[in-house]
Amino acid sequence: MVAETRARGTALWSEEEKKMTAIIAKAWVLLAPLGVETADIRRLVEKAVRNAWK
């Protein structure tokens, strides 16, 4: 997986994405024992952001 990722090149992450990823990682450390995956947290965050503009 690492070799495939390196072959695609370096990902260009915005500063906001880096911050969000760090926050999701911290939340996951607390929620992982309960069966919550990082993808679940990210979906929740993205939904909250979308709904904030409604």
PEZIRA-V354513 format. One record per residue. RES is the residue in one letter. OMEGA is omega as a letter, one per 40 degrees, with the letter a starting at -180 (* if undefined). BURIAL is b if it has 9 or more other C-alpha atoms within 8 Angstrom, else e. D_LAST is the distance of its C-alpha to the last C-alpha in Angstrom with 2 decimals. Layout:
res;omega;burial;d_last
RES;OMEGA;BURIAL;D_LAST
RES;OMEGA;BURIAL;D_LAST
This chain:
res;omega;burial;d_last
M;i;e;38.57
V;i;e;39.15
A;i;e;41.51
E;a;e;39.03
T;i;b;36.33
R;a;e;38.86
A;i;e;39.94
R;a;e;36.45
G;a;e;36.52
T;i;e;34.61
A;i;e;30.87
L;a;e;29.12
W;i;e;26.50
S;i;e;24.39
E;i;e;24.73
E;i;e;21.13
E;i;e;21.96
K;i;b;25.17
K;a;e;23.60
M;i;e;21.08
T;i;e;24.04
A;i;e;26.12
I;i;e;23.63
I;i;b;23.26
A;i;b;27.07
K;i;e;27.56
A;a;b;25.34
W;i;b;27.18
V;i;e;30.52
L;a;e;29.67
L;a;b;28.10
A;i;b;30.46
P;i;e;33.19
L;i;e;30.87
G;a;e;30.35
V;i;b;26.91
E;i;b;26.82
T;i;b;25.17
A;i;e;23.30
D;a;e;21.78
I;a;b;20.61
R;i;b;19.24
R;i;e;17.24
L;i;e;15.80
V;a;e;14.99
E;i;e;13.43
K;i;e;11.23
A;i;e;10.25
V;i;e;9.59
R;a;e;7.45
N;i;e;5.30
A;a;e;5.64
W;a;e;3.82
K;*;e;0.00
